[in-house]
Amino acid sequence: MTGATRHLALLGDVKGAVEPWPVPFDDGIARLLFHRGKRVVMLVSGDPFWFGAGTSVTRHLASGEWLAHPAASTFGLAASRLGWPIETTACLGLHAASFSRLRRHIAPDRRAIALVRDGTAVAALARYLCDLGFGDSRLHILEALGGPRERMRDTAAADLDYDDIAHPVAVGMVFAGEGTVLPHASGLPDAWFEHDGQLTKRPIRALTLSTLAPNPGETLWDIGAGSGSIGIEWLLAHPSTQATAFETDSVRAARAASNAAALGVDRLRVVEGRAPDALEGQDMPDAVFIGGGLSKALLDALWARLPAGTRLVANAVTLESEALLAHWHGLRGGSLLRIELSDAAPLGTRRGWRASYPVVQWSVTL
């Protein structure tokens, strides 16, 4: 039998060998597999297949080698204690993940339940909410749910001063405050992204995301990523989407990763390098966006490498890039769109239209 020390302590005297699960968790996998073919019991909390240890273990085993007996999940216990409808409550496992994964869920009166590592992590979570302007959020601290040490306390995030929070711990949150809410529509305001000017601006980004049309489970290659805005918004479209950003400039690559982390999509993979060479060894995408580094060599390489059905979208601003896209549109078909935008700006004592550089967008399905 194996399990966390706290789990084993609940059992009393046990016949047979007992081996505490080590920390960090992954160190226990090899020990468990050493006993493969024997009858082994592993104790875990709640439902092991909902932000639990289940798939961490079963991915190493064949069908028929294991049997799970789930108990009530921590999320179910928390919702039942708080009286919250779990179907409308965001549930997240943040043991080893950034608190920024909460970002898209934070809006006044919305609720979330998060599993966190320990009492120190609860304090860090409260500071995170305060830094975003949501210090008025109500935190329900739920310790050791379902066990003899169960305890529930609540406080505002800004007032949290508990220094005796016991593990395991979950936090129920009712968000409140004057902080900025992350919109869920494509085309976030440019201010959400740190950038040096290499940014697909909001209206063009909205049109580009609409053309790329992210679907659940799909993967994007964002070539010439700059600030990473296209890849980030692709990831925000659905929690199962994946994206890889390719960027030649190391400072911009780091900035794209930072932007992704701040907006709660730290699953953005950033590859520092120039396409097409940097594309070697990457998993095939469902869609490709070319925002920088457009060239005939790149288009030739993509057309030779990508499978049929891949969606390709390329934006161009220079005359040379426009001519290249016009040529490829003639060769391969698809849709060629010229986007011209103007915004109102001071003109002497009055106002006039200030035109932006027109953008030519080519979209095609291979």
TAQUISUL-V312076 format. One record per backbone hydrogen bond with DSSP energy under -0.5 kcal/mol. NH is the residue of the N-H (numbers start at 1). CO is the residue of the C=O. If there is no record, write none. Layout:
NH/CO ; NH/CO
This chain:
2/41 ; 3/19 ; 4/43 ; 7/4 ; 8/4 ; 9/5 ; 10/6 ; 10/7 ; 11/8 ; 12/8 ; 19/1 ; 21/3 ; 27/24 ; 28/25 ; 29/26 ; 30/26 ; 31/27 ; 32/28 ; 33/29 ; 34/30 ; 35/31 ; 35/32 ; 36/33 ; 38/35 ; 40/38 ; 43/2 ; 48/46 ; 50/47 ; 54/48 ; 57/53 ; 57/54 ; 58/54 ; 59/55 ; 60/57 ; 61/58 ; 65/62 ; 71/46 ; 77/73 ; 78/74 ; 79/75 ; 80/76 ; 81/77 ; 82/78 ; 83/79 ; 84/79 ; 86/84 ; 88/85 ; 89/86 ; 90/111 ; 92/113 ; 94/92 ; 94/115 ; 101/98 ; 102/99 ; 103/100 ; 105/102 ; 106/102 ; 106/103 ; 107/105 ; 109/175 ; 110/107 ; 112/173 ; 113/90 ; 114/171 ; 115/92 ; 116/114 ; 116/169 ; 119/165 ; 122/118 ; 123/119 ; 124/120 ; 125/121 ; 126/122 ; 127/123 ; 128/124 ; 129/125 ; 130/126 ; 131/127 ; 132/128 ; 133/130 ; 134/129 ; 136/176 ; 137/134 ; 137/176 ; 138/174 ; 139/137 ; 139/155 ; 140/138 ; 140/172 ; 141/139 ; 141/153 ; 142/140 ; 142/170 ; 143/141 ; 143/151 ; 144/168 ; 147/144 ; 150/147 ; 151/143 ; 153/141 ; 155/139 ; 157/137 ; 158/135 ; 159/156 ; 160/156 ; 160/157 ; 169/116 ; 170/142 ; 171/114 ; 172/140 ; 173/112 ; 174/138 ; 175/110 ; 175/173 ; 178/133 ; 179/133 ; 183/181 ; 192/189 ; 193/190 ; 199/197 ; 201/199 ; 205/201 ; 206/202 ; 207/203 ; 208/204 ; 209/205 ; 210/206 ; 211/207 ; 212/208 ; 213/209 ; 218/215 ; 220/242 ; 221/287 ; 222/220 ; 222/244 ; 223/221 ; 223/289 ; 224/246 ; 225/246 ; 227/198 ; 228/225 ; 232/228 ; 233/229 ; 234/230 ; 235/231 ; 236/232 ; 237/233 ; 237/234 ; 238/234 ; 238/235 ; 241/238 ; 242/218 ; 244/220 ; 245/269 ; 246/222 ; 247/245 ; 247/271 ; 253/249 ; 254/250 ; 255/251 ; 256/252 ; 257/253 ; 258/254 ; 259/255 ; 260/256 ; 261/257 ; 262/258 ; 263/259 ; 264/261 ; 265/260 ; 268/265 ; 269/243 ; 270/268 ; 271/245 ; 271/269 ; 272/270 ; 273/247 ; 273/271 ; 278/274 ; 279/276 ; 280/277 ; 282/279 ; 286/219 ; 287/219 ; 288/311 ; 289/221 ; 290/313 ; 291/223 ; 291/289 ; 292/223 ; 299/295 ; 300/296 ; 301/297 ; 302/298 ; 303/299 ; 304/300 ; 305/301 ; 306/302 ; 310/307 ; 311/286 ; 312/364 ; 313/288 ; 314/362 ; 315/290 ; 316/360 ; 322/318 ; 323/319 ; 324/320 ; 325/321 ; 326/322 ; 327/323 ; 328/324 ; 329/325 ; 330/326 ; 331/327 ; 332/328 ; 333/329 ; 335/363 ; 337/335 ; 337/361 ; 339/337 ; 339/359 ; 340/338 ; 343/354 ; 345/352 ; 347/350 ; 350/347 ; 352/345 ; 354/343 ; 354/352 ; 355/353 ; 356/341 ; 359/339 ; 360/316 ; 361/337 ; 361/359 ; 362/314 ; 362/360 ; 363/335 ; 363/361 ; 364/312 ; 366/310 ; 366/364
